[in-house]
Amino acid sequence: MDRRSSIPVVLASILVFLVGCAKDEGPVYIPRTLVDTVHFSTEVVPIFTAHCWNCHPTMADLDLGVPYAYANLVNVTSSNHAPAIRVVPGDLDASVLWHKVSGSDTYGLNMPPSGTPLSFQELQTIHDWIEQGALNN
């Protein structure tokens, strides 16, 4: 047998050996991709300031100003849609805020009712913040 013709046979044998020796137990480990954490104070609050604060400095006990927004949103019962919660960490479907800004008609009038609507990126930021556990960071 010629030396060149034996190379594919040797490579195939090595491949079969390596596959045959692969660990056969337990789940396959797939590393998670890094998630860019959304920061409430620097990414979410500016959205409220630009789009919401004109109507919500005090409306419906929902002050979305810088020092009060988090305390008035997360795990707080909606005054207009009780017993629903304004923001349920990690649960978009249970969060009134998400329904109000995302175009859902579940809780009536969408926000903001007039002016510039939230951009795709702003909606994505709010979405990710809630999904990531609505952290006060």
JOKA-V408048 format. One record per helix or strand. SS is the DSSP state (alpha for helix, beta for strand). FROM is the first residue (numbers start at 1). TO is the last residue. Records with the same first field share a line. If there is no record, write none. Layout:
# JOKA-V408048
SS = FROM-TO, FROM-TO
This chain:
# JOKA-V408048
alpha = 3-20, 40-51, 59-61, 69-73, 96-102, 120-131
beta = 74-74, 77-77, 85-85, 87-87, 95-95
